[in-house]
Amino acid sequence: MATPKKTVKATHIRVGIGGWTFEPWRGVFYPEGLAQKRELEYASQQLTTIEINGTFYGSQKPATFAKWHDETPEDFMFALKAPRFATHRRVLSEARDSIDRFVASGVLELKDKLGPINWQFPPTKQFDADDFGSFLELLPAQADGRTLRHAVEVRHKSFCDEAFVALARKYNVAIVVAGDSKYPQIADPTAPFVYARIMGTEEAQPLGYAKKALDRWVERARTWASGGTPDDLDSYGRAAPKKARDVFLFVISGHKAHNPAAAMALIERIGA
């Protein structure tokens, strides 16, 4: 049985996983006999955020977002993977219709539980300042009076560029930090929040990561939350202004079966 999550601290460091439906989690993360329809309810009681991946592949009904809202605790928050139809295209300035459809698809039914939107780009997409700037300009800052927070997950080495960092800051968009992965790591804070996806869990580690590695990620998260930039991660832009930031840290990929254990171990350390 998993240990219930700690109360979220004033620093607003949230830790979670990608999705909640994964057969190897049953009987390991989820208790034996737990009905599948109650898995989100259970997971949200152990974690403080979850990244929804299904929205990357297709639209969901407004009633589905409302149901997710109602099944989770008051202090819980979701991140959403934006649809690939917006990001997987040659000319990004032509993505307006896809972006608008997504924002109008019912995501606002999550209400205060709507966290950052992750716009994930294919590994083949290269940095072009005009092209990318046109896309960032299309991202709405609000919808129906609700502030929207955007993050971009870029996975080509050409984005390791001071010009890209400056562009993200201009539009107040976070750059997703790729941790322990094959993708370029750009850890510059560029928005009022940080969005990190760590992908290095291992089968040999019961908690996904060795204890020292977990402690390092906790220290990095605390550094971001307090307004700093970790000195052991790659950055490419000018120093960011020192101001407190919300942090969203997701344990993704790697040895996926251990990801919930790693997330809960991080939550325990952050709450200690």
C-alpha positions in Angstrom: 0.0 0.0 0.0 1.4 3.4 -1.0 2.0 6.1 1.6 -0.5 9.0 1.3 0.9 12.1 -0.1 2.1 15.0 2.0 0.4 18.4 2.0 1.6 20.6 -0.8 3.9 23.3 0.7 3.8 27.0 0.0 6.7 26.6 -2.5 4.2 24.8 -4.8 6.5 22.0 -5.9 4.2 19.3 -7.4 5.4 15.9 -8.4 3.6 13.3 -10.5 3.7 10.8 -13.3 2.4 10.5 -16.9 -1.1 9.1 -17.0 -2.7 6.7 -14.6 -3.6 3.7 -16.7 -0.8 1.2 -16.9 -1.2 -2.6 -16.3 2.1 -3.2 -14.4 1.1 -0.6 -11.8 -1.8 -2.9 -10.7 -1.0 -4.7 -7.6 2.2 -2.7 -7.2 1.2 0.9 -7.1 -2.5 0.2 -7.1 -3.8 -2.1 -4.4 -4.9 -5.6 -5.4 -8.6 -5.6 -6.4 -8.9 -1.8 -6.9 -11.4 -1.2 -9.7 -9.8 0.4 -12.8 -12.4 3.2 -12.7 -11.0 4.2 -9.3 -7.3 4.4 -10.4 -7.3 8.1 -11.0 -9.0 8.7 -7.6 -6.3 6.6 -5.9 -3.3 8.0 -7.9 -4.4 11.6 -7.2 -4.4 10.8 -3.4 -0.7 9.7 -3.6 0.6 12.3 -6.0 0.2 16.1 -6.4 -0.1 16.3 -10.2 -0.5 14.0 -13.3 0.4 14.7 -16.9 -2.5 13.7 -19.2 -1.0 12.1 -22.3 -4.3 11.1 -24.1 -4.9 14.7 -25.2 -1.8 14.5 -27.4 -3.4 11.9 -29.6 -7.0 13.1 -29.8 -9.7 15.3 -28.2 -11.6 14.5 -25.0 -15.2 15.4 -24.3 -15.9 18.3 -21.9 -17.7 15.8 -19.6 -14.5 13.8 -19.3 -12.5 16.8 -18.1 -15.3 17.5 -15.6 -15.2 13.9 -14.4 -11.4 14.1 -13.9 -11.9 17.3 -11.9 -14.5 15.7 -9.7 -12.5 12.5 -9.0 -9.4 14.3 -7.6 -8.6 16.2 -4.4 -9.1 19.9 -4.1 -5.4 20.7 -4.2 -4.6 18.4 -7.1 -3.5 19.7 -10.5 -3.3 18.3 -14.0 -0.9 19.1 -16.8 -2.0 18.4 -20.4 -0.1 17.3 -23.4 -1.4 19.5 -26.2 -2.5 17.8 -29.5 0.2 16.8 -31.9 -1.8 18.3 -34.7 -0.6 21.7 -33.5 3.1 20.9 -33.1 3.8 18.2 -35.7 3.7 20.4 -38.8 6.2 22.1 -41.1 4.9 25.6 -40.7 4.1 26.4 -37.1 2.3 29.7 -37.9 -0.5 27.6 -39.4 -1.3 26.0 -36.1 -3.9 28.5 -35.0 -7.0 26.4 -35.7 -5.6 23.4 -33.9 -4.6 25.5 -30.9 -8.0 27.2 -30.7 -9.9 23.9 -31.0 -7.9 22.4 -28.2 -8.5 25.3 -25.8 -12.2 25.2 -26.7 -12.5 21.4 -26.4 -13.4 21.4 -22.7 -10.1 21.7 -20.9 -11.5 24.6 -18.9 -13.8 22.1 -17.2 -10.8 21.2 -15.1 -11.2 24.7 -13.5 -8.6 25.4 -10.8 -7.0 22.0 -11.5 -5.9 23.0 -15.0 -2.1 23.3 -14.8 0.4 23.8 -17.6 -0.1 22.8 -21.2 2.9 21.0 -22.7 3.3 21.5 -26.4 5.7 18.7 -27.3 7.6 18.9 -30.7 9.1 16.0 -32.6 12.8 15.3 -32.3 13.2 16.3 -36.0 11.9 19.8 -35.5 14.7 22.3 -35.6 14.9 25.8 -34.2 14.0 28.7 -36.5 13.4 31.9 -34.6 10.7 33.3 -37.0 8.9 30.0 -37.2 8.9 29.3 -33.5 8.2 32.9 -32.6 5.1 32.7 -34.8 3.9 29.7 -32.9 4.5 31.2 -29.4 2.5 34.2 -30.5 -0.5 32.0 -31.1 -0.6 30.6 -27.6 -3.5 32.3 -25.7 -2.6 33.8 -22.3 -6.1 33.3 -21.1 -9.4 31.7 -22.0 -12.8 32.7 -20.5 -11.0 34.7 -17.9 -8.8 31.8 -16.8 -5.0 32.2 -17.1 -3.3 29.6 -19.3 0.3 28.4 -18.7 2.2 27.1 -21.6 5.4 25.0 -21.8 7.3 23.8 -24.9 9.1 20.5 -25.1 11.7 20.8 -27.8 13.9 17.8 -28.6 16.5 18.9 -31.2 19.9 20.2 -30.3 19.5 23.3 -32.4 17.3 24.7 -29.6 20.3 24.9 -27.3 20.6 28.5 -28.2 20.4 31.8 -26.3 18.0 33.1 -28.9 15.5 30.4 -28.1 15.7 31.0 -24.4 15.2 34.8 -25.0 12.2 34.0 -27.2 10.6 31.8 -24.6 11.1 34.5 -22.0 9.5 37.1 -24.3 6.3 35.1 -24.5 6.4 33.9 -20.8 6.5 30.2 -21.9 8.4 27.6 -19.9 11.0 25.3 -21.6 10.4 21.7 -20.5 13.5 20.4 -18.8 14.5 17.0 -20.1 16.1 15.2 -17.2 18.3 12.0 -17.4 17.4 11.5 -21.1 18.8 11.4 -24.6 17.2 14.7 -25.4 19.0 18.1 -25.1 18.6 19.6 -21.6 17.7 23.3 -21.4 17.2 24.2 -17.8 16.8 28.0 -18.1 13.8 29.3 -16.2 11.8 31.3 -18.7 8.3 31.6 -17.1 6.7 31.9 -13.6 6.8 28.1 -13.4 9.2 25.3 -14.2 8.2 22.1 -16.0 10.6 19.2 -15.7 10.2 15.6 -17.0 12.8 13.2 -15.6 13.3 9.9 -17.5 16.0 8.0 -15.8 14.2 5.4 -13.6 15.8 2.0 -13.6 14.5 -1.5 -12.9 17.3 -2.2 -10.5 16.3 0.6 -8.2 13.1 -0.1 -6.1 12.4 3.6 -5.9 13.3 4.1 -9.6 16.3 6.2 -8.7 19.1 5.8 -6.2 18.6 7.8 -3.1 21.4 10.3 -4.0 19.7 10.9 -7.4 16.4 11.5 -5.8 18.0 14.0 -3.4 19.6 15.8 -6.3 16.2 16.3 -8.0 14.7 17.5 -4.8 17.5 20.1 -4.4 17.0 21.2 -8.0 13.3 21.6 -7.5 13.8 23.6 -4.4 16.3 25.8 -6.2 13.8 26.5 -9.0 11.0 27.1 -6.5 13.1 29.7 -4.6 14.0 31.6 -7.7 17.4 30.1 -8.6 18.8 28.0 -11.4 20.5 24.6 -10.6 24.2 24.9 -11.3 24.5 21.2 -12.3 22.1 21.4 -15.3 22.7 22.8 -18.8 21.5 26.3 -19.5 22.1 28.6 -22.5 20.5 32.0 -21.8 21.3 35.0 -19.5 20.6 34.6 -15.8 16.9 34.6 -15.0 15.5 37.2 -12.5 15.5 35.7 -9.1 11.8 35.1 -8.2 9.8 32.3 -6.7 8.3 29.8 -9.2 5.9 26.9 -9.1 7.6 23.7 -10.1 6.0 20.7 -11.9 8.2 17.6 -11.8 7.0 14.5 -13.7 8.7 11.1 -13.6 8.2 9.9 -17.2 9.6 7.0 -19.3 12.6 5.1 -18.0 11.5 2.0 -16.2 7.9 3.0 -16.1 6.8 0.4 -13.5 8.8 2.2 -10.9 7.7 5.8 -11.8 5.0 6.1 -9.1 7.4 4.9 -6.4 10.0 7.5 -7.6 7.4 10.2 -7.6 6.2 9.4 -4.1 9.8 9.2 -2.8 10.3 12.7 -4.2 7.1 14.0 -2.5 8.2 12.5 0.8 11.6 14.2 0.6 10.1 17.5 -0.4 7.6 17.4 2.4 10.1 16.3 5.1 
